[in-house]
Amino acid sequence: MTENDCLVKAFKYGIEWKENDGTNLYQVLDRVSCYCCGNKNLKELKAIYEHLPEYWQKLKDMQDKTSIPFRDGETIYDLERRFESD
């Protein structure tokens, strides 16, 4: 079974991936995976920024502990400025 096959079956049986605030993760993200992965694409990161502020804050807290960019030479703060100007 593919990942999509599994999701279709899970949704058919009413299984959902929701945050405590009711946010359905598969309605805002393409894939539900670790929020702190530096391989996340910009669309996913912007979705975290817009819809999952507690996770965005955790990313900022982690960024505060290192000078290493989060992805492609950009820090979380660089990404935040980019998303604010979109």
C-alpha positions in Angstrom: 0.0 0.0 0.0 1.2 3.5 -0.7 1.2 6.3 1.8 -1.9 7.7 0.1 -3.7 4.4 0.2 -3.1 4.2 3.9 -4.4 7.8 4.4 -7.5 7.1 2.4 -8.2 4.0 4.4 -7.6 5.8 7.7 -9.8 8.7 6.7 -12.5 6.3 5.7 -12.5 4.9 9.2 -12.6 8.4 10.8 -9.0 8.5 11.9 -7.8 12.1 12.0 -4.6 13.8 13.1 -5.6 16.8 15.1 -3.9 19.2 17.4 -5.4 20.1 20.8 -6.8 23.3 19.3 -8.7 21.2 16.7 -6.4 21.9 13.8 -6.5 19.0 11.4 -2.9 18.5 10.4 -3.7 17.0 7.0 -5.8 20.1 6.1 -2.8 22.4 6.6 0.2 20.1 5.8 0.9 17.9 2.8 2.6 15.3 5.1 2.5 15.0 8.8 6.1 14.6 9.8 8.6 16.1 12.3 8.0 19.8 12.4 11.7 20.6 13.0 13.0 18.8 9.9 15.3 21.1 7.9 14.1 19.3 4.7 10.6 20.7 5.0 9.6 22.7 1.9 8.6 26.4 2.1 4.9 25.6 1.7 5.0 23.3 4.7 7.0 25.8 6.8 4.6 28.6 5.9 1.7 26.4 7.0 3.4 25.8 10.3 4.0 29.5 10.7 0.3 30.3 9.8 -1.6 27.5 11.5 0.6 26.0 14.2 2.1 28.9 16.1 3.2 26.7 19.1 5.4 24.7 16.8 6.7 27.8 15.1 7.7 29.1 18.5 9.5 25.9 19.3 11.4 26.3 16.0 12.4 29.8 17.1 13.4 28.6 20.6 15.7 26.0 18.9 17.1 28.6 16.5 18.0 30.8 19.5 20.3 28.0 20.7 22.4 27.9 17.5 23.9 30.0 14.8 23.4 27.3 12.2 20.8 28.2 9.6 17.6 26.1 9.6 17.5 25.4 5.9 19.2 26.6 2.7 21.2 29.3 4.6 18.1 30.8 6.2 17.3 31.0 9.9 13.8 30.6 11.2 13.8 34.3 11.7 14.7 34.9 8.0 11.8 32.6 7.0 9.5 34.4 9.4 10.4 37.8 7.7 9.8 36.2 4.3 6.4 34.8 5.4 5.3 38.1 6.9 6.1 39.9 3.7 4.1 37.4 1.5 
